Amino acid sequence: MPAADVVPAGWAATVAALPVGTPVAGEVIGRQPFGVLLRMDGVPNAIAPAEITSMPQGMDLPALGALVRGEVFWHADNHQVRVRLDEWRAADE
């Protein structure tokens, strides 16, 4: 996880590197009741939650260490890049 002061300091660069609609890939580094946390390839100071609001009913959260792909769909005011995972979108379509 990046240090707490690094994320806000680099937020403008993170948003510029990951605009809404950007495809991303990364590793699941945390599982929480609200979804999973991703460390994204190429953007070491950004942690992205993939929220369960995007997860179709009946699917399981990816395991710790899983490599996943998705798309940026929102930048939150609390310095988070929100991601919708490809596997969740494909199952929901």
ZATOR-299411 format. One line per 10 residues: their letters; for each residue z negated, x, y negated of N, C-alpha, C. Coordinates in Angstrom, 3 decimals. Layout:
N
A) Z,X,Y,Z,X,Y,Z,X,Y | ... $
***
This chain:
93
MPAADVVPAG) 0.000,0.853,1.179,0.000,0.000,0.000,0.000,0.896,-1.239 | 0.775,0.548,-2.254,0.732,1.319,-3.496,-0.601,1.122,-4.210 | -0.990,2.107,-4.993,-2.221,2.013,-5.779,-2.117,0.836,-6.748 | -3.266,0.208,-7.037,-3.302,-1.004,-7.865,-2.670,-0.804,-9.236 | -2.782,0.370,-9.825,-2.232,0.587,-11.162,-0.743,0.916,-11.155 | -0.202,1.300,-10.007,1.207,1.677,-9.915,2.121,0.457,-9.992 | 1.729,-0.639,-9.365,2.582,-1.826,-9.311,2.847,-2.400,-10.705 | 1.812,-2.673,-11.519,2.108,-3.198,-12.866,2.890,-2.213,-13.739 | 2.588,-0.937,-13.612,3.275,0.060,-14.437,4.767,0.140,-14.115 | 5.123,-0.112,-12.854,6.522,-0.029,-12.459,7.205,-1.371,-12.309 $
WAATVAALPV) 6.560,-2.450,-12.811,7.093,-3.792,-12.608,8.499,-3.972,-13.169 | 8.758,-3.503,-14.354,10.092,-3.667,-14.960,11.161,-3.003,-14.093 | 10.872,-1.829,-13.560,11.823,-1.131,-12.689,12.006,-1.892,-11.378 | 10.928,-2.471,-10.857,11.011,-3.237,-9.615,11.901,-4.459,-9.798 | 11.701,-5.206,-10.889,12.516,-6.401,-11.158,13.981,-6.013,-11.355 | 14.220,-4.885,-12.032,15.594,-4.434,-12.239,16.254,-4.037,-10.915 | 15.488,-3.439,-10.008,16.035,-3.001,-8.719,16.202,-4.159,-7.741 | 15.417,-5.232,-7.933,15.407,-6.342,-6.985,15.580,-7.693,-7.679 | 16.718,-7.922,-8.328,16.907,-9.226,-8.970,16.968,-10.339,-7.924 | 16.710,-11.561,-8.368,16.798,-12.724,-7.489,18.177,-12.740,-6.837 $
GTPVAGEVIG) 18.182,-12.971,-5.528,19.419,-12.985,-4.764,19.713,-11.683,-4.042 | 18.928,-10.645,-4.315,19.143,-9.350,-3.683,18.733,-9.394,-2.213 | 19.614,-8.942,-1.315,19.201,-8.818,0.079,18.252,-7.625,0.214 | 17.215,-7.777,1.025,16.237,-6.711,1.231,15.941,-6.556,2.712 | 15.437,-5.388,3.053,14.962,-5.108,4.404,13.644,-4.387,4.264 | 12.789,-4.550,5.247,11.518,-3.862,5.177,10.688,-4.063,6.423 | 9.487,-3.514,6.374,8.551,-3.558,7.491,7.382,-4.475,7.174 | 6.967,-5.263,8.136,5.794,-6.118,7.976,4.556,-5.220,8.020 | 3.795,-5.202,6.912,2.603,-4.353,6.848,1.312,-5.168,6.790 | 1.439,-6.481,6.740,0.256,-7.332,6.723,0.599,-8.745,7.120 $
RQPFGVLLRM) -0.356,-9.392,7.771,-0.230,-10.817,8.129,-1.425,-11.526,7.531 | -1.145,-12.582,6.784,-2.174,-13.354,6.099,-1.941,-14.838,6.358 | -2.916,-15.689,6.044,-2.701,-17.133,6.223,-1.520,-17.672,5.418 | -1.171,-17.019,4.313,-0.078,-17.488,3.466,1.271,-16.906,3.858 | 1.324,-15.989,4.812,2.589,-15.390,5.229,2.414,-13.929,5.577 | 3.499,-13.168,5.457,3.445,-11.742,5.757,3.727,-10.934,4.497 | 3.260,-9.690,4.505,3.513,-8.758,3.409,4.504,-7.715,3.895 | 5.479,-7.409,3.046,6.534,-6.465,3.404,6.502,-5.247,2.516 | 6.725,-4.088,3.098,7.043,-2.873,2.346,8.550,-2.756,2.427 | 9.214,-2.816,1.281,10.665,-2.886,1.262,11.305,-1.511,1.200 $
DGVPNAIAPA) 12.373,-1.355,1.958,13.128,-0.114,1.975,13.649,0.189,0.574 | 13.473,1.432,0.140,14.029,1.878,-1.127,13.226,1.521,-2.361 | 12.171,0.740,-2.228,11.341,0.342,-3.364,9.870,0.518,-2.946 | 9.388,1.768,-2.926,8.070,2.050,-2.349,6.887,1.458,-3.107 | 7.044,1.133,-4.364,5.917,0.617,-5.145,5.917,-0.899,-5.259 | 6.675,-1.557,-4.413,6.702,-3.018,-4.423,6.269,-3.536,-3.060 | 5.390,-4.510,-3.083,4.993,-5.223,-1.875,5.465,-6.659,-2.054 | 6.128,-7.181,-1.040,6.693,-8.523,-1.154,6.070,-9.458,-0.141 | 5.510,-10.579,-0.603,5.090,-11.591,0.356,6.282,-12.453,0.781 | 6.336,-12.735,2.070,7.256,-13.744,2.589,6.375,-14.921,2.941 $
EITSMPQGMD) 6.438,-15.954,2.137,5.495,-17.070,2.223,5.845,-18.041,3.342 | 4.821,-18.666,3.894,5.049,-19.634,4.963,5.694,-20.919,4.454 | 5.720,-21.123,3.138,6.418,-22.307,2.616,7.905,-22.234,2.941 | 8.404,-21.024,3.210,9.805,-20.830,3.560,10.030,-20.864,5.067 | 8.964,-20.904,5.850,9.050,-20.797,7.301,9.201,-22.187,7.930 | 10.244,-22.383,8.732,10.408,-23.672,9.402,9.256,-23.954,10.367 | 8.948,-25.208,10.559,7.894,-25.608,11.482,8.199,-25.095,12.876 | 7.145,-24.627,13.564,7.291,-24.170,14.932,7.634,-22.703,15.077 | 7.922,-22.010,13.986,8.211,-20.576,14.066,6.926,-19.788,13.895 | 6.897,-18.592,14.458,5.754,-17.700,14.325,6.036,-16.653,13.262 $
LPALGALVRG) 4.957,-16.137,12.666,5.086,-15.029,11.727,5.556,-13.785,12.468 | 6.367,-12.948,11.835,6.751,-11.685,12.467,5.510,-10.816,12.710 | 5.565,-9.996,13.730,4.457,-9.113,14.102,4.326,-7.956,13.125 | 3.122,-7.388,13.048,2.928,-6.161,12.280,3.899,-5.103,12.786 | 4.502,-4.394,11.858,5.443,-3.343,12.213,6.868,-3.822,12.438 | 7.078,-5.138,12.472,8.432,-5.671,12.673,9.316,-5.317,11.483 | 10.558,-5.024,11.762,11.544,-4.796,10.711,12.269,-6.113,10.479 | 12.295,-6.551,9.230,12.868,-7.849,8.890,13.844,-7.711,7.730 | 14.662,-8.734,7.570,15.606,-8.812,6.450,15.404,-10.148,5.750 | 15.724,-10.163,4.476,15.598,-11.393,3.721,16.298,-11.291,2.387 $
EVFWHADNHQ) 15.905,-12.197,1.485,16.508,-12.258,0.152,15.423,-12.552,-0.869 | 15.480,-11.838,-1.991,14.545,-12.089,-3.090,14.849,-13.466,-3.656 | 13.805,-14.307,-3.783,14.043,-15.619,-4.374,13.178,-15.897,-5.587 | 12.259,-14.991,-5.946,11.401,-15.251,-7.106,10.624,-13.993,-7.469 | 10.328,-13.843,-8.763,9.429,-12.803,-9.266,8.201,-13.502,-9.832 | 7.042,-13.272,-9.241,5.816,-13.949,-9.658,5.149,-13.201,-10.800 | 4.386,-13.934,-11.603,3.681,-13.342,-12.742,2.640,-12.314,-12.320 | 2.213,-12.345,-11.061,1.204,-11.391,-10.590,1.841,-10.158,-9.943 | 3.038,-9.806,-10.382,3.758,-8.611,-9.947,4.118,-8.639,-8.470 | 4.577,-9.775,-8.005,5.026,-9.898,-6.627,6.492,-10.304,-6.595 $
VRVRLDEWRA) 7.207,-9.693,-5.677,8.592,-10.058,-5.407,8.549,-10.961,-4.186 | 8.892,-12.228,-4.352,8.820,-13.180,-3.240,10.129,-13.133,-2.451 | 10.004,-13.148,-1.129,11.147,-13.003,-0.239,11.197,-14.175,0.737 | 12.391,-14.648,1.006,12.632,-15.640,2.061,13.334,-14.880,3.183 | 12.727,-14.859,4.352,13.273,-14.099,5.471,14.528,-14.759,6.031 | 15.490,-13.935,6.435,16.739,-14.448,7.004,16.479,-15.311,8.228 | 15.554,-14.877,9.094,15.304,-15.655,10.319,14.764,-17.039,9.992 | 14.043,-17.182,8.880,13.521,-18.479,8.478,14.625,-19.338,7.888 | 15.502,-18.721,7.102,16.613,-19.487,6.517,17.564,-19.973,7.591 | 17.884,-19.124,8.563,18.831,-19.485,9.621,18.294,-20.644,10.452 $
ADE) 16.982,-20.650,10.724,16.381,-21.697,11.539,16.279,-23.021,10.782 | 16.243,-22.926,9.448,16.064,-24.113,8.613,17.391,-24.793,8.278 | 18.501,-24.110,8.492,19.821,-24.644,8.102,20.376,-25.580,9.134 $
***
